Amino acid sequence: MAVSPLAPAAFPSLPVINGVRFASASAGVKYKNRTDVMLAELAEGSTVAGVFTRSATRSAPVLDCQAKNGGPSRGKAAILVNSGNSNAFTGKSGVVAVEGICNGVAEALGVDTDRVFTSSTGVIGEPLPWERITAVMADLRAGLSDDGIAGAARAIMTTDTFPKGASAEVTVGGKSVRIAGIAKGSGMIAPDMATMLIYIFTDAKIGHAALQSLLGQITDKTFNCITVDSDTSTSDTLIMAATGASGVSVEGRGDFAAALESVMLDLALQVVRDGEGATKFVEVRVSGAADDADARKVAMSIANSPLVKTAIAGQDANWGRIVMAVGKSGARADRDRLTIRFGDIVVAENGWRAPGYSEAATSAYMKNQELVIGVDMGLGSGASTVWTCDLTHGYIDINADYRS
């Protein structure tokens, strides 16, 4: 599969997070000779928090993680992720698979099963051959290293065309605190919590309640503001672990929150840049709405519209489709107060095409790889920004034979 034209030049150099070791292996969950399992071992006393999909058909691993989230931070912890099979809609066999994997990790690492968090991504509705994963547990344990995060990022990929990573460092009281994260996601992206699978690690000290609250707040400004295809996964999982190895407490620290937000937004935007079949990266900015909730409705209506997204793919300056998306959003709107911009070009205002509108200039702008669509509702101070991509035939090619 060709790498997305919107991909970064290379996987970033992520810092070592003291208190975390990584390993990856090929278990043959779906494909042979493909790295498809990653293991992260977390130091004793690490705080683990998570945000999960609110899908009514969420997977067995998600349900298990939700049940364990908020438990005591005693002893070591571990995260195991497999690609190739989502273990979703698999009934009792899904529960058995989760239990089998958790027991295997617990035995291999000396971790309590209630401190083992698992995730699975891939095909829905197929029983997970979990014994293939436990069969490589000894290899995973032997391969654990503090610099194995890049391999872990590759192991969790499905239709992704590139591994995703981001990091930040902040100085607190003269001491350095590090954050590093990895993510997977390309299709089935319209999150209702976080998106796809994301794992973030820090050497900061922070309690579960504070970390959980922080994750929820930042998720709403990052992962919940992206969409590729309007579909919410059964498996969306964001897990963050704080090892405390730096000895620096970050509770209530705005600088740490800002650094964490930068990592989460970076990962979220990489997911959009790897949208299945994507050739254009699009930022949708809505302002002047009656309130922020209405602004978000409008922004998501535009970002999720197949007509808008295909026009962008075809480099067609069809701003009438933006008008359509505003009108169907359910938000309060007044046709005669709308202003629509493509980049810095005002294409429509006061309920009509802008007097200085230039089809040639707008068409030239649409040829850019990165685009900004701006809508001012002219009603209030509500605002929202979301990110999306175009919709091309490549999306069909990838998803028409996904199970084949």
VEXLO-821851 format. One record per atom (N, C-alpha, C): residue in three letters; x, y, z. Coordinates in steps of 0.001 Angstrom, whole numbers, plus 500000, padded with zeros to 6 digits. Example, Ala and Ser with C-alpha at 12.3 -4.5 7.8 and 13.67 -1.06 7.14 Angstrom:
<rs>
Ala513190494310507800
Ala512300495500507800
Ala513200496700507800
Ser512850497750507080
Ser513670498940507140
Ser512900500030507870
</rs>
This chain:
<rs>
Met500834498808500000
Met500000500000500000
Met500876501252500000
Ala500576502185499115
Ala501369503405499028
Ala501160504272500265
Val502219504940500690
Val502141505826501843
Val501330507065501474
Ser500501507516502385
Ser499676508697502149
Ser500529509875501700
Pro500058510644500704
Pro500806511837500283
Pro500841512917501363
Leu500020512757502390
Leu499965513729503480
Leu500821513301504671
Ala501535512183504537
Ala502327511638505642
Ala503517512524505982
Pro503936512523507249
Pro505174513225507608
Pro506369512557506944
Ala507479513257506891
Ala508660512742506197
Ala509180511445506813
Ala509049511321508123
Ala509573510130508801
Ala508925509997510167
Phe509022508805510733
Phe508559508603512102
Phe509454509422513023
Pro508893510167513956
Pro509706511029514807
Pro510584510247515773
Ser511636510877516208
Ser512488510290517236
Ser511847510565518595
Leu511288509528519197
Leu510575509700520456
Leu511509509455521641
Pro511365510245522700
Pro512250510084523854
Pro511929508819524641
Val512924508294525316
Val512706507179526232
Val511902507689527420
Ile510863506970527778
Ile510071507297528964
Ile510467506314530061
Asn511157506802531050
Asn511598505922532123
Asn510395505261532799
Gly510520503958532991
Gly509434503211533614
Gly508572502464532615
Val508896502566531315
Val508140501842530282
Val509108501070529390
Arg508771499833529117
Arg509531499035528144
Arg508555498463527113
Phe509021498357525875
Phe508173497932524771
Phe508759496711524063
Ala507862495940523465
Ala508277494840522598
Ala507203494648521538
Ser507582494087520416
Ser506617493772519364
Ser506995492434518740
Ala505999491770518149
Ala506250490434517587
Ala505229490126516500
Ser505515489070515758
Ser504600488587514730
Ser503915487333515242
Ala502595487439515466
Ala501842486302515991
Ala500989485628514926
Gly500894486224513749
Gly500070485647512700
Gly498589485717513004
Val498152486786513673
Val496733486932514012
Val495872486869512753
Lys496277487589511707
Lys495572487524510426
Lys496529487244509275
Tyr497684487899509309
Tyr498658487744508228
Tyr499948487126508775
Lys500592486332507968
Lys501878485764508346
Lys502994486760508054
Asn504054486657508837
Asn505254487477508635
Asn504966488973508694
Arg504053489346509564
Arg503741490761509761
Arg503690491040511260
Thr504418492039511715
Thr504392492396513130
Thr502983492837513500
Asp502376492152514460
Asp500975492433514746
Asp500621492430516233
Val501608492372517098
Val501352492429518541
Val502392493322519193
Met501942494177520086
Met502884494990520864
Met502563494843522345
Leu503616494911523160
Leu503496494810524606
Leu504225495980525250
Ala503569496627526199
Ala504214497678526991
Ala504159497263528458
Glu505329497233529103
Glu505423496914530524
Glu505613498215531293
Leu504765498454532283
Leu504770499700533041
Leu505289499462534451
Ala506132500369534912
Ala506781500228536214
Ala505765500167537348
Glu506214499597538436
Glu505374499471539618
Glu504821500825540041
Gly503524500837540347
Gly502888502066540828
Gly502444503020539733
Ser502592502639538468
Ser502174503526537381
Ser500673503786537434
Thr500304505029537160
Thr498893505402537054
Thr498426505149535623
Val497295504506535481
Val496741504219534156
Val495326504793534081
Ala495059505565533029
Ala493722506124532806
Ala493345505912531351
Gly492060506013531047
Gly491648505767529671
Gly490339506441529305
Val490153506640528007
Val488909507143527448
Val488522506190526332
Phe487246505838526255
Phe486843504750525366
Phe485608505109524548
Thr485420504369523471
Thr484263504587522618
Thr482962504419523391
Arg481962505201522986
Arg480632505044523568
Arg479718504265522631
Ser480316503598521649
Ser479540502757520744
Ser478752501718521545
Ala477513501467521123
Ala476690500464521794
Ala477152499053521474
Thr478031498911520483
Thr478533497582520099
Thr480034497483520339
Arg480510498127521400
Arg481951498131521659
Arg482464496726521970
Ser483761496575521736
Ser484383495251521767
Ser484633494747523180
Ala484943493449523263
Ala485267492830524550
Ala486482493473525215
Pro487571493793524471
Pro488700494461525123
Pro488332495832525684
Val487490496584524975
Val487068497893525473
Val486289497740526772
Leu485353496818526799
Leu484557496600528005
Leu485435496187529181
Asp486436495364528919
Asp487346494913529977
Asp488178496084530498
Cys488682496916529583
Cys489477498077530005
Cys488633499062530806
Gln487400499261530365
Gln486520500166531099
Gln486283499679532524
Ala486119498373532671
Ala485882497802533995
Ala487102497962534902
Lys488290497931534306
Lys489529498018535097
Lys489977499456535341
Asn489533500376534515
Asn489956501765534632
Asn489536502336535984
Gly490470502955536665
Gly490186503521537980
Gly490530502605539125
Gly491049501415538817
Gly491468500500539868
Gly492717500995540572
Pro493100500364541661
Pro494275500805542421
Pro495562500726541611
Ser496440501715541810
Ser497715501764541081
Ser498797501044541864
Arg498608499750542049
Arg499580498948542800
Arg500256497960541867
Gly501527497707542142
Gly502267496757541334
Gly502508497256539923
Lys503081496385539119
Lys503327496729537726
Lys502015496683536944
Ala502051497220535717
Ala500908497154534814
Ala501423496830533425
Ala500512496495532527
Ala500919496156531170
Ala499799496480530193
Ile500210496763528960
Ile499267496988527860
Ile499660496049526724
Leu498702495280526216
Leu498964494428525062
Leu497953494762523968
Val498459494951522756
Val497606495320521629
Val497896494400520448
Asn496838493936519798
Asn497018493180518555
Asn496286493859517407
Ser496806493717516211
Ser496118494173515006
Ser495662492958514218
Gly494811493184513207
Gly494345492100512351
Gly492985491549512715
Asn492561491735513966
Asn491276491225514434
Asn490846492078515624
Ser489634492644515566
Ser489205493588516603
Ser488570492919517812
Asn488330491607517751
Asn487645490911518846
Asn486377491656519246
Ala485646492133518241
Ala484387492833518465
Ala483243492025517869
Phe482099492032518559
Phe480931491271518131
Phe481291489787518039
Thr481959489312519082
Thr482415487923519100
Thr481833487138520275
Gly480844487703520955
Gly480136486978522004
Gly481031486483523130
Lys480684485313523655
Lys481434484754524791
Lys482882484464524415
Ser483135484121523149
Ser484511483818522755
Ser485398485055522893
Gly484802486244522743
Gly485567487480522916
Gly486026487656524341
Val485154487334525281
Val485504487422526707
Val486582486405527047
Val486440485204526526
Val487440484153526760
Val488794484587526212
Ala488796485223525036
Ala490048485675524427
Ala490731486721525293
Val489960487689525792
Val490532488729526646
Val491115488114527908
Glu490367487220528514
Glu490852486570529739
Glu492116485768529466
Gly492155485062528339
Gly493329484264528007
Gly494567485125527798
Ile494400486237527105
Ile495533487145526868
Ile495991487774528175
Cys495036488242528988
Cys495401488866530260
Cys496135487887531166
Asn495685486656531201
Asn496365485642532016
Asn497771485385531493
Gly497917485357530161
Gly499234485137529575
Gly500205486261529900
Val499745487493529816
Val500595488643530149
Val500929488627531635
Ala499927488365532457
Ala500136488351533907
Ala501188487331534311
Glu501109486155533723
Glu502072485097534044
Glu503466485443533548
Ala503550486023532359
Ala504858486326531779
Ala505571487456532500
Leu504821488448532975
Leu505449489647533549
Leu505296489759535062
Gly504535488870535665
Gly504312488978537102
Gly503430490166537440
Val502373490332536643
Val501441491444536808
Val500079490884537182
Asp499354491581538051
Asp497989491170538356
Asp497126491327537100
Thr496197490410536890
Thr495360490475535694
Thr494520491752535646
Asp494179492304536815
Asp493382493537536804
Asp494224494770536474
Arg495524494550536230
Arg496401495650535786
Arg496905495387534366
Val496247494471533660
Val496580494197532261
Val495464494771531391
Phe495841495658530487
Phe494884496324529598
Phe495158495868528165
Thr494128495387527487
Thr494317494890526133
Thr493457495678525140
Ser493926495706523908
Ser493165496305522802
Ser493348495429521576
Ser492330495438520720
Ser492400494699519472
Ser491813495553518358
Thr492404495476517172
Thr491907496256516046
Thr491997495435514771
Gly491003495588513917
Gly490981494832512670
Gly489565494443512309
Val489405493279511746
Val488099492819511272
Val487134492601512440
Ile485890493007512250
Ile484826492807513238
Ile484091491497512957
Gly483732490784514034
Gly482867489614513896
Gly483575488293513704
Glu484886488290513740
Glu485657487045513611
Glu486286486697514961
Pro486146485465515431
Pro486780485072516704
Pro488281485353516675
Leu488801485897517740
Leu490224486209517827
Leu491008484942518177
Pro491974484545517347
Pro492797483375517669
Pro493842483745518728
Trp493381483940519952
Trp494211484516521005
Trp495386483632521402
Glu495259482324521146
Glu496372481430521490
Glu497625481760520685
Arg497447482319519489
Arg498610482729518699
Arg499354483871519386
Ile498617484692520117
Ile499237485808520842
Ile499973485297522075
Thr499328484458522854
Thr499998483941524053
Thr501191483056523677
Ala501164482492522462
Ala502274481647522024
Ala503566482437521835
Val503464483755521604
Val504672484573521413
Val504976485427522640
Met504305485118523766
Met504498485928524967
Met505939485874525468
Ala506563484714525390
Ala507954484602525842
Ala508862485467524972
Asp508594485491523668
Asp509382486342522771
Asp509182487817523102
Leu507953488186523410
Leu507668489579523767
Leu508409489963525045
Arg508347489098526034
Arg509023489387527304
Arg510529489525527088
Ala511085488660526279
Ala512530488701526028
Ala512927489939525236
Gly512003490448524444
Gly512322491585523591
Gly512056492945524198
Leu511585492998525424
Leu511262494278526058
Leu512485495184526143
Ser512314496434525690
Ser513395497412525795
Ser512795498794525924
Asp513570499715526501
Asp513026501057526730
Asp512966501894525459
Asp513567501412524362
Asp513540502174523113
Asp512759501459522015
Gly511806500635522406
Gly511059499847521423
Gly509741500450520983
Ile509536501740521236
Ile508233502343520952
Ile507935502428519453
Ala508962502606518624
Ala508729502687517173
Ala508191501361516645
Gly508732500268517108
Gly508233498955516705
Gly506812498737517176
Ala506501499242518369
Ala505142499125518897
Ala504160499888518018
Ala504565501067517541
Ala503693501874516680
Ala503373501151515384
Arg504336500422514851
Arg504115499691513602
Arg503245498450513821
Ala503362497836514977
Ala502634496599515246
Ala501130496805515337
Ile500690498011515665
Ile499251498240515860
Ile498559498744514592
Met499281498874513476
Met498705499376512241
Met497789498351511576
Thr496722498839510925
Thr495880497984510081
Thr495938498540508655
Thr494982499398508287
Thr495052500020506955
Thr495894501286506970
Asp496503501596508091
Asp497408502742508173
Asp498513502595507135
Thr498940503727506570
Thr500064503679505631
Thr501362504134506275
Phe501288504670507488
Phe502510505036508206
Phe502261504972509712
Pro503289504640510497
Pro503147504634511955
Pro503090506058512478
Lys502394506263513588
Lys502155507608514091
Lys502741507771515489
Gly503528508808515675
Gly504120509081516972
Gly504272510565517209
Ala504308510971518469
Ala504494512380518821
Ala505032512456520240
Ser505710513546520558
Ser506276513691521895
Ser506364515152522291
Ala506581515371523576
Ala506779516726524102
Ala507585516615525383
Glu508207517697525737
Glu508976517752526980
Glu508709519089527651
Val508514519074528950
Val508232520293529689
Val509083520309530954
Thr509535521482531339
Thr510351521619532549
Thr509474522091533696
Val509477521327534770
Val508674521643535950
Val509607521708537150
Gly509721522880537739
Gly510597523031538898
Gly512033522690538587
Gly512464522993537373
Gly513839522723536977
Gly514094521298536547
Lys513071520464536578
Lys513222519071536169
Lys512424518800534899
Ser512953517908534086
Ser512317517593532805
Ser511277516499532970
Val510128516711532313
Val509066515708532250
Val508820515396530783
Arg508779514121530459
Arg508629513710529063
Arg507284513040528807
Ile506793513240527587
Ile505553512604527123
Ile505823512037525735
Ala505387510811525490
Ala505501510216524159
Ala504251509403523888
Gly503761509471522649
Gly502547508739522319
Gly502599508131520941
Ile501829507068520752
Ile501683506428519447
Ile500194506234519180
Ala499836506108517913
Ala498422505930517560
Ala498306505119516286
Lys497131504524516083
Lys496785503936514794
Lys495387504423514442
Gly495166504587513160
Gly493859505023512710
Gly493957505500511280
Ser492967505132510457
Ser492974505512509056
Ser491554505579508518
Gly490740504579508855
Gly489344504552508457
Gly488471504249509651
Met487147504316509464
Met486179504206510557
Met486513505244511623
Ile486648506490511163
Ile487076507567512049
Ile486011508649512141
Ala485226508624513189
Ala484354509733513579
Ala484125509522515067
Pro485139509804515840
Pro485176509375517231
Pro484095509972518112
Asp483759509198519133
Asp482804509620520141
Asp483470509414521493
Met484701509777521580
Met485530509728522788
Met486937510146522439
Ala487658509195521863
Ala489001509451521350
Ala488959508920519937
Thr490005508349519427
Thr489869507731518113
Thr490778506536517967
Met490233505511517405
Met490997504311517135
Met491788503879518366
Leu493071503612518192
Leu493887503181519320
Leu495005504182519549
Ile495117504678520769
Ile496139505649521130
Ile496726505263522486
Tyr498061505312522579
Tyr498747504982523833
Tyr499755506079524119
Ile499619506698525276
Ile500471507829525648
Ile501162507497526965
Phe502438507851527039
Phe503245507521528210
Phe503982508759528697
Thr504073508901530022
Thr504822510006530600
Thr505524509529531865
Asp506629510189532195
Asp507325509859533442
Asp506888510775534580
Ala505814511528534361
Ala505297512429535394
Ala504585511662536501
Lys504430512329537647
Lys503622511792538742
Lys502269512480538717
Ile501196511687538659
Ile499846512248538666
Ile498870511158539073
Gly497906511503539915
Gly496923510537540366
Gly495890510215539300
His495168509110539500
His494219508676538487
His493119509702538225
Ala492537510255539267
Ala491423511190539081
Ala491852512399538259
Ala493033512931538575
Ala493525514103537847
Ala493850513760536398
Leu494466512598536185
Leu494825512187534828
Leu493576511890534005
Gln492610511229534617
Gln491373510906533910
Gln490639512184533485
Ser490566513142534373
Ser489904514409534065
Ser490614515145532940
Leu491938515164533000
Leu492735515848531983
Leu492552515196530609
Leu492557513883530587
Leu492369513171529320
Leu491021513502528692
Gly489983513500529515
Gly488653513792529006
Gly488558515187528414
Gln489120516161529123
Gln489068517549528654
Gln489815517716527326
Ile491008517147527239
Ile491822517345526034
Ile491287516519524867
Thr490713515365525150
Thr490116514552524094
Thr489057515335523335
Asp488245516098524054
Asp487187516864523402
Asp487720517936522469
Lys488968518353522673
Lys489557519388521815
Lys490459518811520731
Thr490682517509520763
Thr491625516897519821
Thr490975515733519073
Phe490967514550519670
Phe490461513372518989
Phe488974513457518662
Asn488201514161519482
Asn486785514305519182
Asn486514515404518170
Cys487555515972517609
Cys487401517026516596
Cys487950516591515234
Ile488062515301515018
Ile488517514822513711
Ile487492513865513136
Thr487466513758511820
Thr486604512789511157
Thr487193512459509794
Val487128511196509435
Val487536510751508102
Val486315510353507289
Asp485419509567507915
Asp484317509001507145
Asp482983508953507887
Ser482898509589509027
Ser481671509683509836
Ser481317508392510569
Asp482196507386510551
Asp481912506118511214
Asp482696505981512516
Thr481991505614513588
Thr482609505452514904
Thr482945503987515150
Ser484167503710515514
Ser484634502341515700
Ser484056501688516948
Thr484030500353516909
Thr483654499559518086
Thr484811499443519072
Ser485995499907518664
Ser487205499594519435
Ser487978500808519926
Asp487461502021519675
Asp488208503235520030
Asp488701503209521484
Thr489989503387521651
Thr490607503307522982
Thr491768504285523081
Leu491774505056524151
Leu492912505909524494
Leu493344505533525902
Ile494551505044526021
Ile495092504696527343
Ile496352505514527586
Met496433506113528751
Met497628506865529127
Met498186506322530430
Ala499497506197530471
Ala500181505692531656
Ala501206506713532139
Ala501181506993533430
Ala502154507894534057
Ala502972507076535045
Thr504254506914534746
Thr505089506033535576
Thr505569506697536857
Gly505630508021536870
Gly506135508737538047
Gly507637508688538202
Ala508340508118537190
Ala509788507914537310
Ala510572509219537423
Ser510028510314536915
Ser510730511607537015
Ser510685512174538420
Gly509747511694539231
Gly509575512226540578
Gly508898513583540615
Val508390514042539471
Val507803515384539372
Val506280515284539320
Ser505619515924540265
Ser504163515956540270
Ser503669517031539303
Val502686516673538480
Val502162517625537488
Val500682517923537703
Glu500134517501538802
Glu498714517764539039
Glu498458519262539100
Gly497487519710538323
Gly497133521116538295
Gly498083521991537507
Arg499035521394536798
Arg500032522169536051
Arg499528522452534642
Gly499319523717534338
Gly498878524107533012
Gly499900523831531943
Asp501199523926532295
Asp502236523674531291
Asp502263522210530886
Phe502026521313531834
Phe501958519893531483
Phe500725519624530631
Ala499607520205530986
Ala498378520023530214
Ala498573520500528778
Ala499262521640528610
Ala499507522175527267
Ala500402521239526466
Ala501407520665527124
Ala502300519733526440
Ala501562518465526035
Leu500711517967526921
Leu499924516774526608
Leu498957517060525455
Glu498347518236525460
Glu497438518594524371
Glu498171518646523032
Ser499409519133523054
Ser500170519202521801
Ser500434517808521238
Val500711516851522123
Val500946515474521687
Val499657514857521146
Met498566515047521856
Met497300514450521447
Met496792515051520137
Leu496958516372519973
Leu496520516991518720
Leu497389516538517552
Asp498691516430517781
Asp499603515945516747
Asp499174514560516273
Leu498909513668517207
Leu498492512311516840
Leu497149512317516115
Ala496212513131516600
Ala494894513200515972
Ala495002513659514520
Leu495818514678514277
Leu495946515191512919
Leu496690514216512020
Gln497590513429512586
Gln498248512385511785
Gln497242511334511322
Val496260511031512174
Val495219510081511784
Val494456510613510572
Val494125511909510591
Val493424512503509447
Val494310512465508204
Arg495583512773508374
Arg496506512762507232
Arg496666511368506632
Asp496318510363507414
Asp496386508985506922
Asp494996508449506618
Gly494009509339506475
Gly492663508898506136
Gly492684508032504898
Glu491903506989504900
Glu491938506025503799
Glu491669506713502463
Gly492652506647501577
Gly492547507243500256
Gly492714508752500217
Ala493074509364501323
Ala493115510830501398
Ala494220511432500537
Thr493891512558499900
Thr494879513347499166
Thr494882514802499608
Lys493889515194500421
Lys493775516568500905
Lys493522516575502410
Phe494190517478503102
Phe493989517694504541
Phe493180518978504689
Val492072518919505419
Val491135520039505466
Val490848520463506899
Glu491008521751507160
Glu490616522329508448
Glu489330523112508238
Val488321522832509060
Val487040523520508972
Val486891524411510201
Arg486812525713509974
Arg486693526673511071
Arg485322527331511024
Val484579527192512095
Val483261527823512183
Val483286528845513310
Ser482832530042513022
Ser482772531107514015
Ser481404531784513936
Gly481123532651514899
Gly479902533432514868
Gly478623532641515057
Ala478724531433515589
Ala477525530623515819
Ala476826531074517098
Ala475594530601517282
Ala474841530972518482
Ala475569530519519746
Asp476222529361519685
Asp477045528879520796
Asp478036527862520237
Asp478936527382521112
Asp479965526440520663
Asp479366525130520157
Ala478275524689520786
Ala477652523434520373
Ala477120523540518948
Asp476498524659518622
Asp476012524855517266
Asp477168524951516269
Ala478244525608516693
Ala479415525717515818
Ala479965524335515498
Arg479995523470516477
Arg480495522105516255
Arg479566521332515319
Lys478255521512515484
Lys477313520842514585
Lys477585521222513132
Val477790522515512901
Val478036522996511545
Val479362522457511016
Ala480402522534511848
Ala481725522087511423
Ala481715520607511050
Met481076519784511887
Met481025518352511605
Met480133518044510407
Ser479077518818510223
Ser478218518624509058
Ser478994518850507774
Ile479816519869507757
Ile480667520150506593
Ile481715519052506424
Ala482395518721507523
Ala483511517775507470
Ala483073516364507090
Asn481825516011507414
Asn481339514656507144
Asn480555514535505840
Ser480291515640505173
Ser479467515590503974
Ser480198514910502812
Pro479666513814502273
Pro480302513193501106
Pro480366514146499913
Leu479352514996499750
Leu479362515940498639
Leu480476516976498784
Val480675517469500002
Val481771518408500239
Val483110517714500019
Lys483253516518500558
Lys484531515817500522
Lys484918515375499107
Thr483920514990498309
Thr484239514613496934
Thr484550515837496079
Ala483901516961496371
Ala484239518198495662
Ala485687518587495945
Ile486101518438497196
Ile487484518740497564
Ile488438517802496832
Ala488071516520496757
Ala488915515551496053
Ala489074515939494583
Gly487999516461493997
Gly488037516856492597
Gly488518518267492359
Gln488957518919493455
Gln489477520296493372
Gln488426521239492779
Asp487157520960493138
Asp486027521720492614
Asp485626522787493633
Ala485621524043493222
Ala485278525153494122
Ala483762525264494278
Asn483141524183494714
Asn481680524130494812
Asn481246524554496210
Trp481260525871496452
Trp480927526364497792
Trp479443526203498106
Gly478621525930497098
Gly477207525665497351
Gly477014524459498248
Arg477954523523498207
Arg477862522350499074
Arg478127522711500534
Ile478879523755500769
Ile479072524251502137
Ile477760524835502643
Val477094525601501792
Val475779526159502143
Val474828525028502517
Met474819523972501712
Met473970522819501978
Met474278522215503340
Ala475558522015503629
Ala475955521361504881
Ala475594522207506095
Val475713523524505971
Val475293524414507059
Val473798524252507304
Gly473035524249506222
Gly471589524184506343
Gly471070522898506947
Lys471751521783506711
Lys471262520488507211
Lys471769520168508615
Ser472646521000509145
Ser473361520669510390
Ser472472520593511619
Gly471333521284511586
Gly470488521345512774
Gly470814522514513674
Ala471876523251513347
Ala472241524429514125
Ala471407525631513678
Arg471265526594514570
Arg470571527827514205
Arg471374528541513119
Ala470716528954512046
Ala471403529613510944
Ala470486530627510283
Asp471096531672509763
Asp470383532696509002
Asp471109532846507675
Arg470453532444506611
Arg471077532468505298
Arg471730533804504977
Asp471069534899505349
Asp471531536228504947
Asp472665536764505815
Arg473078535976506803
Arg474208536411507649
Arg475457535564507423
Leu475362534578506598
Leu476485533656506376
Leu477617534307505588
Thr478847533986506020
Thr480037534308505236
Thr480850533028505092
Ile481248532727503858
Ile482006531507503593
Ile483328531873502935
Arg484405531272503460
Arg485740531513502915
Arg486411530192502562
Phe487147530208501478
Phe488094529148501160
Phe489467529778501317
Gly490169529402502393
Gly491413530098502700
Gly491088531547503018
Asp491776532490502380
Asp491514533920502584
Asp490507534475501576
Ile489979533616500723
Ile489074534062499662
Ile487630534029500154
Val486975535187500181
Val485558535250500535
Val484764534844499290
Val484031533735499392
Val483282533253498234
Val481795533595498323
Ala481290533762499542
Ala479876534088499710
Ala479687534902500982
Glu478743535839500925
Glu478422536654502100
Glu477045537276501907
Asn476415537566503050
Asn475111538241503034
Asn474074537495502186
Gly474140536163502241
Gly473139535366501547
Gly473303535282500049
Trp474504535606499538
Trp474700535679498094
Trp476178535487497786
Arg476500535191496545
Arg477886535116496134
Arg478572536453496358
Ala479812536407496879
Ala480552537635497178
Ala480764538461495904
Pro480611539791495978
Pro480761540642494788
Pro482099540462494084
Gly483155540242494850
Gly484473540100494244
Gly484884538670493977
Tyr483918537756493998
Tyr484238536338493831
Tyr484929536058492496
Ser486004535256492579
Ser486731534858491376
Ser486789533341491313
Glu486121532775490342
Glu486132531322490165
Glu487549530820489908
Ala488318531585489136
Ala489680531173488806
Ala490557531119490051
Ala490461532165490883
Ala491279532213492101
Ala490890531100493070
Thr489585530860493204
Thr489116529822494121
Thr489506528438493615
Ser489384528221492326
Ser489781526930491745
Ser491273526688491924
Ala492064527741491805
Ala493510527614492004
Ala493814527241493450
Tyr493060527839494390
Tyr493264527521495806
Tyr492949526050496084
Met491917525508495431
Met491492524133495675
Met492535523109495250
Lys493525523505494502
Lys494585522591494088
Lys495601522337495202
Asn495554523148496269
Asn496486522975497381
Asn496232521648498099
Gln497280521104498689
Gln497157519846499421
Gln496514520058500791
Glu496674521243501348
Glu496080521577502640
Glu495149522766502457
Leu493913522619502936
Leu492876523611502711
Leu492230524033504020
Val491732525276504047
Val490965525783505182
Val489616526266504657
Ile488546525738505231
Ile487194526200504917
Ile486687526967506130
Gly486317528223505937
Gly485847529059507026
Gly484391529452506837
Val483617529349507907
Val482212529760507881
Val481943530639509087
Asp481454531841508848
Asp481004532695509944
Asp479485532769509889
Met478842532395510992
Met477386532306511020
Met476719533664511234
Gly477481534627511779
Gly476939535961511992
Gly475875536054513058
Leu475918535136514023
Leu474855535089515029
Leu475323535307516461
Gly476556534974516771
Gly477019535041518153
Gly478508534828518241
Ser478960534243519354
Ser480400534066519586
Ser480818532596519587
Gly479908531682519239
Gly480236530266519238
Gly481247529926518157
Ala482203529054518490
Ala483255528696517537
Ala483658527242517706
Ser484137526648516621
Ser484633525271516652
Ser485535525047515456
Thr486583524246515664
Thr487472523852514574
Thr487561522336514552
Val487371521748513377
Val487519520307513221
Val488400520049512005
Trp488877518820511903
Trp489791518462510814
Trp489271517222510100
Thr489426517214508778
Thr488972516092507982
Thr489855515952506749
Cys489458515069505834
Cys490186514861504586
Cys489179514691503461
Asp489670514582502261
Asp488778514395501125
Asp488335512938501023
Leu487391512688500111
Leu486879511346499889
Leu487149510976498440
Thr488023509987498250
Thr488451509599496905
Thr488076508150496609
His488330507726495381
His488070506333495018
His488985505392495803
Gly490099505910496294
Gly490993505094497110
Gly490307504560498347
Tyr489375505330498915
Tyr488629504880500093
Tyr487794503645499733
Ile487188503679498562
Ile486395502533498108
Ile487293501320497884
Asp488422501533497240
Asp489342500423496953
Asp489764499709498234
Ile490039500492499279
Ile490507499902500541
Ile489395499139501236
Asn488185499695501233
Asn487111499129502046
Asn486217498132501314
Ala486295498091499997
Ala485443497149499258
Ala485876495706499451
Asp487147495482499790
Asp487613494099499980
Asp488397493951501275
Tyr487989494697502311
Tyr488717494699503579
Tyr488845493317504204
Arg487807492486504065
Arg487831491142504662
Arg488504490111503778
Ser488817490474502550
Ser489370489499501590
Ser490821489169501897
</rs>
